[in-house]
């Protein structure tokens, strides 16, 4: 099974490079399919996605530097959709992809992360090495780090700490989870 997942991951990531709008969507579809089956493999797959994203952004620096975002608060290689709304005093990057209609409120720090379409990151949150799924909401002063994955439409309450958590779609997290685990 693990060998099949590696081959499928390579195929999905290579197919999904149709431009900056795709944002490695093939990987998240793969995650949705196999996360319930391969609980021990999800962290490995997520690390592969984040590493692949970093390599992709680094290659964009030399091949198509005009596609990378720049400006106040943008650090390193980042692709930010034009529809993204970024608040004051944010630090975005290095190695960040923000999808369409993402809202990043004031004082947020995002590093080595992919944020998919329609997600909202509330003020003063810290997001590091995380995949934030479609339509997610991360509360104020929340902290997600150590390879977290938030599935589609996940809600994280204010002032929550998540360490290496994988959350399946349509869940609400109301308490801190300091130990890596899967929330079903």
N, C-alpha and C positions, 0 to 999 in steps of 0.2 A: 504494500500500500504506500509506504513512504517513497519508494522509488517512482511509482506512478505519479505521486503528488509533485515530486521534483520536476519530472518531465512535463507535466501539465502546467506547472508554474512557469517554466521557461517558455513554453509555447504561448501562454496567455500574455506574459509580459512583452514578448517580442511582437505579438499581433497588435497589442494595444498602443503602439507608438504611431498613431495616426495624426499626431499633432498635440499641442499643449492642452487642448480641451478634454482629452481622454483621461488624463491623470491616472494612469495605471488602473483603470476600472476593471480590467480583466482579472487582476489579482483579487479585488474585493469580491467579485462574483465567485471566484474560486474559494475564497474564505467562507462566504455564505454557504457554499455547497458542502464543504468538508469540515467546517469547524465542529459541528456536533459529533461527527464520526471520529475525528482525530484530535482529541483534546490535547494530547501531549505534543502534537505537531504544530499547533497554531502559533505558538511563540516563535518557532523556527521559521514558519512561513512569513510571519510578520517581520522578523528581522531581515529575511530575504527581500521583502518588499521595500523596507526602509533603506537597505543597502543599495538595491537596484535604483530607487528614487535618487539617492545621492549620486550614484554613478551617472544616471541620466542627466541630472542637473549639471554635473561637472562637464559632461560632453556638450551640453547646450552652450556652456560658456565659450567653447572654442568654435562650435559649428554655427550656432545662431544666437549670438549674444544679445541681439535685439529682443528676443523673446523673454529674457530675464528681467525681472522688475528691479527698479532702482528708486531711490528717494529717501526721504527722512525715515529713519527707523528700520530700513531694509538692510540686512546684513548678508553678504555672501550670495549664493545662488538661490533664487526664489522665482517661482512662476506664480503670478497673481492674476486671476481673471479680472478684466476691467470692471465688472459689476460688483466687486468686493468693496465693502465699506469698512475702513480701518479708522479706529478712534485715535485720540491723542496719546502721545508718550508710549506707543507700542514699540516693541522690538520684534521683528519678524526675521527669522533666519539664524544661521545658514540652513540650507537644504529644506525648504518649505514649499509646498504646493497648496494654494488656496483655490478652490473651485468656484463656480458661478454662484452669485448671490450669498456669499458667506458674509457674516457680520462679525467683526472683531471690535469689541468695545475698548474703552480707554485702559491704558496701562497693562495690556496683555503681553506676555512673552511666549513666543512660539518658536521651537527649534526642532529640526529633523522630524517633520510631521507632514502628513497629508490630511487636508480638511476637505471633505467632499461637499457637493452642492447643497446650499440652503442651510448649512450649519450656523449656529450662533455661539460665539465664545464671549461670555459676559466679562465685565471689567475685572482687571487685576488677576486673571487666571494665569497659570503656568502650564504650558503644554509642551512636553518634551518626549521625543521618540514615540509618537502616538499616531494612530490612524483614527480619524474622527469621521464617522459615516454620514450619509445623507440625512438632512433635517435634524441633526443632533443639537442639543442645547447643553452647554457646559456652564454651570453657575458661577457666580462671582467668587473670587478668591479660591477657586477650585485648583487642584494640582493633580495633573495626570503625567506620570513618568514611568520609565523602565518598561517600555514596549507595551503600552496599553492599546487595545482595540475596542472602539465603540461602534457597534453595529448601527444600522439605520434607525433613526428616530429614538435614540437613547437620550434620556434626560438625567443630567447630573445636578444634584441640589447644590446650593451655595456652601462654600467652605468645606468641601469634601476632598479627601486625599485618596488617590487611586495609584497603586503600585503594581504594575504588571498585570492589570486586570483585562480580561476579555469579556465583553458584554454582548450578548446576543441581541438582535433587534427588538425594538419596542419595549424596552425596560426602563425603569426609573431607579436611580441609585440615590438613596437618602442617608446613607451612613458611609463613613470612611472605610476603605478596604486596604489595609497596609500589607497584606500578604497576597502574592500572586494567586489568582484563581479564575475560574470561568463562572460568570453569572448567567444562569439560564432562566 
